[in-house]
Structure formats: structure tokens, C-alpha cells
Amino acid sequence: MKYIKQIFSSFLFIVFVLITTARQQNSQEILEWNSIRINNKLPLLCKKSDLFNLLGKPDKILDPQNLDICTSYFEKDFNYLVWGQSQFESTDSQVVISSIDIEKGIIKLFSPKITLDNSVTFEKIKQIFPKASKSAQEVIIDNKGKVLSIKIATSLKNSEDGWLLFFKAGKLVRVDYWIAC
């Protein structure tokens, strides 16, 4: 009987630890990089040919040497591929998300927590990410003007990169993958 009590006590302790750990992870305000899919089909870092198959040929290709940028996802030479106001960094074979124009509705980002599309409101984001929402700031961005911006982490690890969500008139209009300079 003594061993049964010890086993039962150990079991309860393990269950408590697991529940507490799960709650702490769920309470973290993150949009996990590895869990997000472009139009629910492609990972954020994918083959260039796969993105072309999904979105068609880009509207234009920009050389970053002519732009004022401070850092890149890729350590080697890259270009920006542009569809409307959405941009991806591209090497010869790979592309990675940079800035997505949510307002047009062509590209959506799917995560287990939320689908980032043009139906998302700041009120909805406040429910899912209340801490980040409290730190919202007004900024001015290209092609959108004055917007409300919040930053959300991309993982549980301590990282300087993050998601910047931009809202105009209470609606999500753009999502940037931000990397510190």
C-alpha cells in the first residue's frame, strides 16, 4: 500500500509539472516560425520554384544594393521578388518571407493559432496576444501611411527577430518578418 501511495503521488506530481509547463508554453505570445504556411501550402523558407507555382511569376525583381536595408535572412547574394506589395528574399534556389501585403488578400499566413488574412482585426489580435497589443505603436510605413504596429516573437527561444503586424483602421494590412540590424 505504501508503494501505491508513492507511485500515485509521483504520478500526480508529474501530471502537475506537465500541465504547468503546457500552460506556460501556451501563455507565451509567439507565432512559431516553423508552424506557419504561406496560403496553407508552403513553409516560410521554400524552393523558389514552389513559390512560383503557387503565386505565378513575380511582378518585379529588386536588387537590394539599390535599397536601404540593414540585414538579410540570407548571408549570400539575394534579390527581392515582388508580388503587388508583398516581398520575398530570393537566392538562386530558395525564397523566404520578408513582407506580406495582407490587405489585397492574395497571400495569407496560416498558423495553428490564427490565420493572418484581411479579416483579422486588432481586437482579435488583442485576444490572442494581449501583452504585445499593449505595446502597440503608431508608425508610418510605405504604401500604407500611418498604422498601428505590434511585434510578436517567432519562437520560444530568446531571439531578436519577430513578426511585425500592421493595422490600419483596426484591420490587419501587412505582416513583416523583422530581423534586427
Backbone as CSV, one residue per row, in Angstrom:
resi,resn,N_x,N_y,N_z,CA_x,CA_y,CA_z,C_x,C_y,C_z
1,MET,0.822,-1.187,0.000,0.000,0.000,0.000,0.873,1.260,0.000
2,LYS,1.979,1.204,0.734,2.890,2.340,0.807,3.442,2.675,-0.579
3,TYR,3.799,1.647,-1.355,4.327,1.874,-2.702,3.275,2.445,-3.637
4,ILE,2.055,2.017,-3.488,0.969,2.524,-4.320,0.775,4.015,-4.063
5,LYS,0.836,4.432,-2.788,0.710,5.858,-2.460,1.859,6.654,-3.061
6,GLN,3.087,6.086,-2.990,4.244,6.779,-3.553,4.122,6.909,-5.078
7,ILE,3.698,5.827,-5.706,3.526,5.860,-7.162,2.444,6.867,-7.534
8,PHE,1.334,6.838,-6.812,0.240,7.765,-7.084,0.688,9.208,-6.856
9,SER,1.426,9.458,-5.790,1.935,10.811,-5.510,2.892,11.262,-6.608
10,SER,3.767,10.371,-7.053,4.705,10.693,-8.131,3.946,10.988,-9.422
11,PHE,2.931,10.185,-9.699,2.113,10.385,-10.888,1.449,11.758,-10.856
12,LEU,0.849,12.126,-9.730,0.198,13.425,-9.600,1.187,14.570,-9.777
13,PHE,2.381,14.403,-9.226,3.408,15.431,-9.366,3.799,15.609,-10.838
14,ILE,3.993,14.503,-11.549,4.365,14.568,-12.963,3.256,15.227,-13.768
15,VAL,2.018,14.875,-13.511,0.887,15.488,-14.204,0.860,16.988,-13.933
16,PHE,1.082,17.401,-12.695,1.106,18.816,-12.339,2.197,19.546,-13.123
17,VAL,3.389,18.970,-13.180,4.502,19.587,-13.893,4.176,19.710,-15.383
18,LEU,3.613,18.665,-15.965,3.271,18.703,-17.387,2.213,19.762,-17.687
19,ILE,1.198,19.862,-16.847,0.144,20.854,-17.041,0.710,22.262,-16.899
20,THR,1.537,22.478,-15.899,2.145,23.791,-15.676,3.030,24.180,-16.856
21,THR,3.834,23.247,-17.344,4.700,23.519,-18.487,3.877,23.843,-19.722
22,ALA,2.837,23.078,-19.972,1.976,23.332,-21.141,1.317,24.702,-21.042
23,ARG,0.857,25.077,-19.856,0.229,26.402,-19.686,1.234,27.517,-19.937
24,GLN,2.476,27.334,-19.457,3.497,28.358,-19.664,3.806,28.509,-21.145
25,GLN,3.901,27.381,-21.876,4.180,27.459,-23.302,3.012,28.093,-24.038
26,ASN,1.790,27.763,-23.665,0.629,28.332,-24.318,0.464,29.810,-23.990
27,SER,0.953,30.237,-22.828,0.809,31.636,-22.454,1.862,32.522,-23.133
28,GLN,2.897,31.897,-23.718,3.888,32.667,-24.437,3.247,33.265,-25.679
29,GLU,3.511,34.484,-25.923,2.941,35.154,-27.081,3.890,34.998,-28.267
30,ILE,3.719,33.908,-28.985,4.565,33.638,-30.145,3.712,33.183,-31.329
31,LEU,4.218,33.470,-32.491,3.739,32.867,-33.732,4.925,32.061,-34.249
32,GLU,4.923,30.795,-33.942,6.054,29.907,-34.214,6.386,29.871,-35.706
33,TRP,7.599,30.285,-36.026,8.089,30.354,-37.403,7.833,29.043,-38.156
34,ASN,8.208,27.924,-37.545,8.118,26.638,-38.233,6.693,26.151,-38.452
35,SER,5.726,26.738,-37.776,4.347,26.265,-37.898,3.531,27.040,-38.939
36,ILE,4.085,28.121,-39.469,3.325,28.983,-40.384,3.520,28.536,-41.831
37,ARG,2.425,28.591,-42.595,2.433,28.212,-44.006,1.872,29.348,-44.871
38,ILE,2.502,29.550,-46.014,2.043,30.536,-46.987,0.854,29.925,-47.738
39,ASN,-0.299,30.586,-47.659,-1.532,30.094,-48.279,-1.820,28.638,-47.908
40,ASN,-1.388,28.277,-46.704,-1.592,26.937,-46.142,-0.933,25.843,-46.981
41,LYS,0.100,26.212,-47.753,0.750,25.246,-48.636,2.260,25.156,-48.452
42,LEU,2.934,26.299,-48.335,4.397,26.310,-48.331,4.944,26.842,-47.020
43,PRO,6.104,26.313,-46.578,6.769,26.906,-45.411,7.318,28.279,-45.762
44,LEU,7.705,29.032,-44.759,8.179,30.403,-44.964,9.511,30.470,-45.697
45,LEU,10.300,29.424,-45.590,11.535,29.254,-46.355,11.271,28.075,-47.280
46,CYS,11.257,28.339,-48.583,10.880,27.277,-49.514,11.668,27.401,-50.810
47,LYS,11.436,26.437,-51.701,12.063,26.479,-53.017,11.440,27.605,-53.837
48,LYS,12.281,28.265,-54.573,11.832,29.355,-55.433,10.794,28.846,-56.438
49,SER,11.031,27.688,-56.998,10.110,27.127,-57.993,8.739,26.831,-57.376
50,ASP,8.718,26.400,-56.115,7.436,26.123,-55.451,6.629,27.406,-55.246
51,LEU,7.315,28.498,-54.893,6.613,29.766,-54.716,6.089,30.280,-56.061
52,PHE,6.867,30.113,-57.121,6.402,30.498,-58.455,5.163,29.688,-58.844
53,ASN,5.167,28.403,-58.528,4.000,27.564,-58.821,2.770,28.032,-58.050
54,LEU,2.971,28.536,-56.842,1.862,28.986,-56.004,1.357,30.376,-56.414
55,LEU,2.279,31.297,-56.665,1.897,32.696,-56.891,2.058,33.170,-58.336
56,GLY,2.683,32.366,-59.184,2.991,32.812,-60.539,4.300,33.582,-60.555
57,LYS,4.634,34.154,-61.685,5.866,34.936,-61.794,5.705,36.234,-61.012
58,PRO,6.793,36.713,-60.422,6.702,37.977,-59.676,6.461,39.163,-60.614
59,ASP,5.864,40.208,-60.044,5.627,41.444,-60.788,6.942,42.144,-61.111
60,LYS,7.888,42.034,-60.191,9.204,42.644,-60.410,10.237,42.001,-59.505
61,ILE,11.496,42.227,-59.866,12.637,41.756,-59.081,13.468,42.976,-58.729
62,LEU,13.750,43.144,-57.439,14.514,44.307,-56.975,15.903,43.889,-56.518
63,ASP,16.887,44.690,-56.868,18.258,44.492,-56.412,18.413,45.220,-55.076
64,PRO,18.734,44.508,-53.995,18.824,45.164,-52.681,19.964,46.172,-52.569
65,GLN,20.912,46.127,-53.483,22.008,47.102,-53.433,21.495,48.513,-53.670
66,ASN,20.372,48.636,-54.321,19.792,49.953,-54.585,18.797,50.373,-53.506
67,LEU,18.657,49.557,-52.468,17.694,49.821,-51.404,18.410,50.048,-50.081
68,ASP,17.754,50.734,-49.186,18.301,50.996,-47.856,17.863,49.877,-46.910
69,ILE,18.670,48.807,-46.837,18.371,47.705,-45.921,19.562,47.491,-45.013
70,CYS,19.286,46.949,-43.817,20.381,46.785,-42.862,20.777,45.324,-42.661
71,THR,19.915,44.383,-43.018,20.244,42.983,-42.828,19.399,42.118,-43.752
72,SER,19.806,40.865,-43.866,19.103,39.922,-44.728,19.034,38.563,-44.054
73,TYR,18.053,37.784,-44.431,17.960,36.399,-43.956,19.117,35.588,-44.518
74,PHE,19.431,35.828,-45.797,20.495,35.087,-46.469,21.829,35.789,-46.281
75,GLU,22.881,34.998,-46.109,24.209,35.574,-45.962,24.851,35.843,-47.320
76,LYS,24.317,35.221,-48.353,24.866,35.394,-49.698,24.001,36.339,-50.505
77,ASP,24.390,36.560,-51.736,23.650,37.468,-52.612,22.193,37.053,-52.740
78,PHE,21.321,38.037,-52.768,19.896,37.776,-52.919,19.250,38.943,-53.650
79,ASN,18.015,38.697,-54.078,17.158,39.720,-54.674,15.830,39.694,-53.937
80,TYR,15.046,40.725,-54.163,13.666,40.721,-53.682,12.754,40.352,-54.844
81,LEU,11.892,39.382,-54.616,10.832,39.064,-55.560,9.578,39.741,-55.046
82,VAL,8.873,40.445,-55.934,7.746,41.268,-55.508,6.470,40.847,-56.250
83,TRP,5.435,40.573,-55.483,4.089,40.350,-55.991,3.224,41.447,-55.375
84,GLY,2.751,42.384,-56.170,1.998,43.509,-55.626,2.877,44.268,-54.651
85,GLN,2.492,44.311,-53.381,3.299,44.953,-52.338,3.924,43.923,-51.398
86,SER,3.869,42.647,-51.760,4.486,41.580,-50.958,5.881,41.293,-51.491
87,GLN,6.826,41.075,-50.562,8.210,40.830,-50.948,8.743,39.570,-50.283
88,PHE,9.577,38.866,-51.044,10.308,37.706,-50.557,11.768,37.900,-50.922
89,GLU,12.669,37.503,-50.027,14.086,37.480,-50.371,14.330,36.194,-51.144
90,SER,15.201,36.267,-52.156,15.412,35.110,-53.019,16.883,34.937,-53.382
91,THR,17.338,33.698,-53.281,18.628,33.319,-53.854,18.306,32.616,-55.167
92,ASP,19.285,31.919,-55.740,19.027,31.195,-56.987,17.975,30.108,-56.814
93,SER,17.916,29.494,-55.621,17.023,28.340,-55.460,16.010,28.473,-54.328
94,GLN,16.235,29.377,-53.381,15.357,29.479,-52.217,14.739,30.865,-52.100
95,VAL,13.589,30.913,-51.424,12.950,32.180,-51.081,12.527,32.127,-49.629
96,VAL,12.450,33.312,-49.026,11.997,33.423,-47.644,11.114,34.661,-47.529
97,ILE,10.145,34.566,-46.678,9.203,35.666,-46.458,9.939,36.916,-45.997
98,SER,9.461,38.057,-46.444,10.006,39.323,-45.991,8.874,40.240,-45.534
99,SER,7.974,40.592,-46.458,6.865,41.486,-46.141,5.638,41.053,-46.943
100,ILE,4.527,40.853,-46.266,3.313,40.372,-46.928,2.214,41.421,-46.832
101,ASP,1.691,41.796,-47.993,0.553,42.703,-48.058,-0.707,41.881,-47.824
102,ILE,-1.237,41.964,-46.641,-2.433,41.208,-46.250,-3.689,41.838,-46.826
103,GLU,-3.662,43.144,-46.993,-4.844,43.900,-47.404,-5.435,43.406,-48.726
104,LYS,-4.607,43.034,-49.679,-5.083,42.599,-51.001,-5.706,41.204,-50.959
105,GLY,-5.367,40.387,-49.964,-5.979,39.072,-49.826,-5.392,37.981,-50.703
106,ILE,-4.318,38.261,-51.416,-3.707,37.268,-52.301,-2.890,36.260,-51.500
107,ILE,-2.166,36.744,-50.491,-1.330,35.879,-49.663,-1.872,35.896,-48.238
108,LYS,-2.019,34.701,-47.667,-2.455,34.533,-46.277,-1.416,33.690,-45.562
109,LEU,-1.250,33.940,-44.272,-0.324,33.159,-43.463,-1.131,32.342,-42.464
110,PHE,-0.984,31.034,-42.536,-1.737,30.116,-41.686,-0.852,29.599,-40.563
111,SER,-1.334,29.719,-39.329,-0.647,29.154,-38.169,-1.695,28.403,-37.346
112,PRO,-1.266,27.543,-36.436,-2.236,26.861,-35.580,-3.037,27.830,-34.696
113,LYS,-2.467,28.993,-34.376,-3.157,29.962,-33.517,-4.148,30.826,-34.265
114,ILE,-3.779,31.235,-35.488,-4.607,32.186,-36.230,-4.199,32.189,-37.698
115,THR,-5.147,32.483,-38.550,-4.850,32.728,-39.961,-4.751,34.232,-40.142
116,LEU,-3.587,34.674,-40.596,-3.367,36.101,-40.810,-3.825,36.437,-42.219
117,ASP,-5.025,37.014,-42.297,-5.590,37.429,-43.572,-6.303,38.763,-43.374
118,ASN,-6.971,39.250,-44.414,-7.560,40.587,-44.345,-8.841,40.659,-43.509
119,SER,-9.242,39.552,-42.891,-10.389,39.598,-41.981,-9.967,39.801,-40.522
120,VAL,-8.662,39.733,-40.243,-8.159,39.851,-38.871,-8.228,41.303,-38.404
121,THR,-8.766,41.480,-37.213,-8.861,42.804,-36.613,-7.873,42.930,-35.461
122,PHE,-7.605,44.168,-35.085,-6.749,44.400,-33.921,-7.403,43.826,-32.660
123,GLU,-8.718,43.884,-32.574,-9.434,43.315,-31.424,-9.184,41.820,-31.302
124,LYS,-9.168,41.110,-32.411,-8.900,39.669,-32.417,-7.471,39.402,-31.952
125,ILE,-6.535,40.196,-32.433,-5.130,40.039,-32.046,-4.962,40.318,-30.554
126,LYS,-5.692,41.309,-30.034,-5.618,41.613,-28.594,-6.049,40.421,-27.753
127,GLN,-6.987,39.622,-28.237,-7.438,38.435,-27.503,-6.354,37.363,-27.459
128,ILE,-5.619,37.219,-28.552,-4.606,36.161,-28.652,-3.253,36.619,-28.102
129,PHE,-2.927,37.889,-28.320,-1.630,38.436,-27.914,-1.825,39.705,-27.080
130,PRO,-2.386,39.587,-25.875,-2.698,40.786,-25.092,-1.465,41.595,-24.668
131,LYS,-0.365,40.922,-24.335,0.838,41.652,-23.907,1.426,42.450,-25.065
132,ALA,1.568,41.815,-26.214,2.119,42.506,-27.382,1.218,43.664,-27.792
133,SER,-0.071,43.465,-27.696,-1.026,44.508,-28.084,-0.898,45.749,-27.207
134,LYS,-0.547,45.551,-25.939,-0.377,46.692,-25.032,0.815,47.553,-25.432
135,SER,1.756,46.964,-26.186,2.952,47.699,-26.617,2.807,48.256,-28.032
136,ALA,1.603,48.275,-28.559,1.373,48.763,-29.927,1.840,50.204,-30.060
137,GLN,2.398,50.508,-31.232,2.891,51.853,-31.507,2.407,52.313,-32.876
138,GLU,2.141,53.592,-32.995,1.811,54.159,-34.304,3.101,54.427,-35.056
139,VAL,3.140,54.012,-36.320,4.285,54.245,-37.187,3.763,54.589,-38.584
140,ILE,4.654,55.073,-39.426,4.308,55.336,-40.820,5.113,54.373,-41.672
141,ILE,4.424,53.633,-42.559,5.097,52.680,-43.431,4.732,52.968,-44.888
142,ASP,5.620,52.516,-45.790,5.403,52.711,-47.227,4.085,52.091,-47.666
143,ASN,3.407,52.771,-48.543,2.178,52.312,-49.190,0.973,52.151,-48.263
144,LYS,1.144,52.384,-46.964,0.020,52.230,-46.036,-0.199,53.485,-45.199
145,GLY,0.838,54.297,-45.057,0.718,55.506,-44.243,0.798,55.203,-42.758
146,LYS,0.001,55.915,-41.970,0.012,55.781,-40.519,-0.738,54.504,-40.124
147,VAL,-0.038,53.630,-39.384,-0.602,52.348,-38.961,-0.252,52.088,-37.497
148,LEU,-0.918,51.111,-36.927,-0.612,50.633,-35.583,0.217,49.371,-35.735
149,SER,1.329,49.274,-35.017,2.258,48.149,-35.172,2.463,47.425,-33.849
150,ILE,2.488,46.090,-33.929,2.879,45.287,-32.761,3.917,44.262,-33.204
151,LYS,4.743,43.839,-32.255,5.776,42.841,-32.529,5.461,41.581,-31.738
152,ILE,5.578,40.426,-32.423,5.329,39.128,-31.806,6.525,38.235,-32.081
153,ALA,6.958,37.477,-31.075,8.114,36.590,-31.197,7.842,35.458,-32.192
154,THR,8.930,34.940,-32.787,8.825,33.848,-33.753,9.111,32.483,-33.141
155,SER,9.572,32.470,-31.880,9.859,31.197,-31.205,9.982,31.425,-29.708
156,LEU,10.065,30.317,-28.979,10.228,30.406,-27.527,11.636,30.811,-27.134
157,LYS,12.608,30.516,-28.004,13.987,30.883,-27.672,14.148,32.396,-27.719
158,ASN,15.088,32.884,-26.982,15.346,34.321,-26.943,15.979,34.725,-28.276
159,SER,15.230,35.415,-29.082,15.692,35.808,-30.399,15.287,37.248,-30.655
160,GLU,16.069,37.933,-31.450,15.751,39.327,-31.744,14.822,39.476,-32.933
161,ASP,14.637,38.394,-33.717,13.730,38.526,-34.850,12.290,38.446,-34.368
162,GLY,11.373,38.830,-35.223,9.977,38.810,-34.817,9.047,39.125,-35.975
163,TRP,7.769,39.013,-35.690,6.732,39.386,-36.641,6.267,40.789,-36.316
164,LEU,6.188,41.643,-37.312,5.581,42.952,-37.146,4.231,42.902,-37.838
165,LEU,3.186,43.137,-37.076,1.834,43.166,-37.611,1.384,44.617,-37.667
166,PHE,0.880,45.031,-38.823,0.473,46.413,-39.035,-1.035,46.480,-39.275
167,PHE,-1.690,47.407,-38.576,-3.142,47.570,-38.640,-3.486,48.987,-39.069
168,LYS,-4.455,49.087,-39.960,-4.979,50.388,-40.375,-6.489,50.330,-40.223
169,ALA,-7.047,51.321,-39.528,-8.488,51.360,-39.256,-8.946,50.057,-38.592
170,GLY,-8.082,49.491,-37.732,-8.444,48.303,-36.972,-8.310,46.984,-37.700
171,LYS,-7.860,47.001,-38.966,-7.731,45.783,-39.766,-6.268,45.509,-40.087
172,LEU,-5.903,44.221,-40.100,-4.545,43.819,-40.461,-4.308,44.123,-41.934
173,VAL,-3.223,44.862,-42.224,-2.928,45.228,-43.609,-1.580,44.697,-44.095
174,ARG,-0.667,44.394,-43.158,0.654,43.924,-43.566,1.302,43.149,-42.437
175,VAL,2.130,42.154,-42.821,2.928,41.377,-41.872,4.354,41.362,-42.392
176,ASP,5.293,41.764,-41.550,6.721,41.725,-41.908,7.443,40.730,-41.020
177,TYR,8.378,39.998,-41.642,9.326,39.225,-40.855,10.491,40.169,-40.590
178,TRP,10.698,40.504,-39.337,11.683,41.515,-38.963,12.923,40.866,-38.372
179,ILE,14.087,41.285,-38.859,15.367,40.821,-38.335,16.130,42.045,-37.862
180,ALA,16.655,41.969,-36.657,17.408,43.102,-36.104,18.671,43.365,-36.929
181,CYS,19.024,44.639,-37.041,20.248,45.029,-37.764,21.484,44.642,-36.985
